[in-house]
Each structure stands twice: as C-alpha cells, then as structure tokens.
Amino acid sequence: MLFFISGKQINYNTFTREEIFSVMSVHTEQYQNITAALQKTNTTLVAVSKTKPVEDMLALYQLGQRDFGENYVQELVEKETLLPKDIRWHFIGHLQSNKVKYIAPFVHLIHGVDSFNLLKEINKQAVKNNRTIDCLLQIHIAQEETKFGLDEKELHALLSSPDLAALKNIRIIGLMGMASFSNDSTMVRNEFKYLKQLFNRLSTIGFQPSILSMGMSADYTIAVEEGSTMVRIGSLLFGERNYHH
C-alpha cells in the first residue's frame, strides 16, 4: 500500500521509522508512558483516531498499537481499506442501524449498542457475513442528557428479553460508558464506580462479561483505578500535524 507523505511516495511495508516519524505528529513518549502504565493493570488501549490521517495512525502502528477506535462509519470503512489487516477496529460512536452493514465484515468490537433493535441489525449483518460480532452495551452514567446509553432498568430489560437468545451471531461481552465532562473528579469517580457495579452484576444473571470500556483522555486514570479494562484515548496520543515542505 502506497502513501504520499510530504510529496514523497512511501510503502508502509518498507518505510523507515525515521521517514514516517519525521512528518507525523504523534506523542511517542507519551504513548509509551501510557501503554507501560496500562500494561500493569492489563488494560487495553484503544487509540481514538477519528479525523486523524492514516499516516499518523501508521506511526502508532509502528510503535505496536493495534486497537484503533473510530466514530464515523464512512471514515472507518475508508481507513480499513488502506491500513494493515491486523488492526483491530473498534466502532466507538453512535451507530445507526442502516450503517451496520458497512462495518459488519470486519469490525472487531462495537462499543455503543444502546437498543435491542440495533442488536438485531448487527446480528442480521453478522449472519450475512458468516461471523459473530462482539458488542458492548452502552450505559448512560453521565449527568449530561446529551450522552447516549441505557439506564439500569433498560439494561436489565434488554438482557432478560426472551428474544435475545435468538441472536446467535452477536456476543455481548461487556459494558461501555462515558462519564460527565467535568473537573469534579469525585463525581466522575462515582459514575465509574456505578458502571463497575453494573458490570459485576452481569455475572449474577448468567452473563460472563470480559470488557468494561470506560475512560478517555481526561479521566482514564480514574477509570482504571475503578476497574476499567479498556480505555479510549485520542488527544493525548495525537498532536497537530507537522508537515515539512
């Protein structure tokens, strides 16, 4: 696969680290510090790469990053065709049912499932692609009304639905949530504590959840302290691009 970086044609299989990092704006040292810290708690880092060009993503790929998160279906589909095939693609945005078919062939994990109808559509498209798609149920834990997600009552209604067992090509493997955008660390911590409690309760009703996706650039350290197994970080990893003409 060929890329043009600062007017220079580069094959991602053969470019040197010096070539790619000379023009990329990736916070290499910060990335290495974050991944080293997360390894201590066995927490997975999803690099949030929405709006970021493939060259910047390749810089992180060269450092060993394989999990990338995208918010927009069209952007995800385009990047999937351009980037190495061993990347694990996470869809972390609000997913519309009519867009599922575009990512169903390759998506690794869908983070933001917030309705039974969306689960049914994911299952339908998974069947068409002869695969099983892993999903996280999004829980509304923040104070802001603008956040998507299920409340506790809706979560239990979905999980106890007699129709759920018919969806053979999806797996609900955990929960996802976004805390309030606030400087009040106590409030943020309590929201994460609540989500972890819901996560723990799933095992008492017949589910064996393995992933708790909570924590972003501003609050991931608190999330990890409260039991997160997967964090979604973007702004701490990617900086402004620095083209050399």
N, C-alpha and C positions, 0 to 999 in steps of 0.2 A: 504494500500500500504506500502510495507516494503522497507527500505533503510538501507544500511550498511555504517555507519559513523565511521571512525577510527576503523573498525573491529567490531563495535557494531551494532546489529540489532535494528532498531527503526521503529515504525509505526507512520506515520505522523499524525494520528488521536489521538495518545496517548503520543507522546514525550513531554517532558517538555521543556520550553523555555531555561532553563539552559543547557540541553543536546545539543540542536541544536546550540545555540549561543557560546558554549564552543569551537566548532571547525570551525565555519563559519567565513569568513572574509567579513562582511557586515558593512558598516559605519553607525551604528544605529543612533547615534546622528545627523549625517549629514542628513540622510534620514528624520528624524523627523523635523529638521530645514527646509529642502526643502519643505516638504509637508505642514508644517504650513504656510510658505510664499505663496505657491501656492494656498492654500485654500482662502486666502484673495482676490484673483482675480478669483476664481472659475476655475483655470487652472488644467487640468488633467495631472497627471504624468504617463508616460509610462516608466517602468523600462526596459532598454535595457539589455537583459540577454543573448545575443549571446555569445557562448563559455563558459557560466557560468554553473556549475553543478547544478542539481536540488536541492541539499541541500542548496546552497546559496540562491536560489530563494525561498525556503521554509522559510528561515529566514526572508526575506522581506514579504512573505505571512503572517507569524505570526505577523508581525507589522501592517498588514492591507492592504498591497499592493495587488491589483487585476488585474491591467493592466500591461501586460508584452509584450515586443517587441522582435521579432526575425528576423534575416536577412537571414537565410538559411532554406529552406523548410524541408529538412530531419531532421535537428535538432529540428525544431518546431514540426513536427509530432511525433518524439520520446518523446519529453517533454510533449506534450499534453496527451499522454497515461499514463504518470507517475504522473502527478501533479493534484491537486484538480480541480474538474469540474466547479467551479465557477470562475476560472480565465478567464479574457477576453484577448484573444490572438490577438496581432497586428502583421501583417507582414509588416516590415518596409524596407526590402531590395528590390533589383531589381528583380521583379518576371517574370520568363519565362512562356510563355503560356502553355507549356507542363507540368508544375509543379502545375498549379492551382488546378487540380483535387485532389491533395493530401491534400490540406488545406481547400478546399471548404466545407467539412462537418461541420467545427467548427470555422473557423476564425471569429473574431469579427469585424475587420476593416483592410482593405488593404490600406496602405498609398501611395504606389509608382506607381499608374497607370499612364502610360505615352503614351498610344496609344489606338485608338479605337478598334483595333484587340484584345488587352488584355482585354478590357471591354467586348467584345463579348464572349471571352472564359470564363471569370468569370461568365457572365450571363448564359452561357450554363451549366457550372458545378453547378451553384446555382439551376437551374431548376431540374437537376438530383437529387439534394439533397433536393428538395422541400423547399427552403428557399430563402430569399433575403439577398444579401451580400452588406454591406456598403463599399464604396470606397472613397478615396481621390485622386484627380488628382495632380500629382507631377509637379511642375513648376520649371524650371531652372532659378535660381536667382543669382547664384554664378558666379564669374569670371572664375573659373576653367572649362575647357572644359570637364573634366572627369565626371562631375556631370550629372546625367540623368535628364530628365524632358522636359515638353512642354514649348515653348515660348508663348508669349501673342497671337500671330496670330494663332498658332496651338491650343491653348486653346479655342479660340472663334470658330474655325472651327469645333472642336470636339463637342462643346456644341450646335452648330447650325445645326449639321448633322441631316437630316431627318430620319436617321436610328436609332438615339438614343432612340426615343420613343418606339421602338420595344423591347428594352431590359428591360423587366418587372421585372426581378429578381435581378437587381442591383440598388443601390441608390448612387448617387454622393452627398455626404454630406459636401464636403469642399475641401480644398487645402492643400498640403504639400510642403515644400521647405527646402533646406539646403543652408545656407549662406556660403560665402567663408571662408576657413580655414585661418584666418588672425588675426593679432593683431590690425589691423586697425578697431577700434570699430565704427568709423563713417561710413566706408564702409559697415560693417555688418549691422548696424542700417538702412542704406538706402536700403539695399537689403530686409530687413524685412518690411520696410515701403512700398516698391513696392509690395510685396506679399500681404500685408494687403489691399492695394488699389485694387488689382485684386479681392481679396476675397469680398470686399464691392460691387464691380461692378456686381458680380454674381446675386445679388438680383434685379438688374435692367433689367436682361434678363430672368427672370422667374424662377430662382433657389433660394432656401432658404438655403444657406449653414450654417452649425452649428459648424463645426470644422475647425480651422486653426492650422495645425500641423507644428510648426516651433520652433526651439531652441533645442540645445543639451547641453552637459555638459559645454562646453566652452563659450556658448553665450546665454543660456536660459534666463538669467535675462534681457538682452536687448530684446529678443524676446517677453517676457511677457510685457515689457513696450510698445512694439509696437503692442500689440493686440493678441498675441498667445493665443489660448485656450487649447493647448495640447503641452507638451514638452517631448522630448525623451532623457532620461538621463541614462547613464550606469556607466562610470568610477567614478563618484562622489559617487555612491552607493555601488559598489563592489570593494573590495580590493584584495590583494593577499591572497590566501587560507592559513590557518594556521592549519595544521594537527598536532595533538598531538599523538605521538606513545607511 
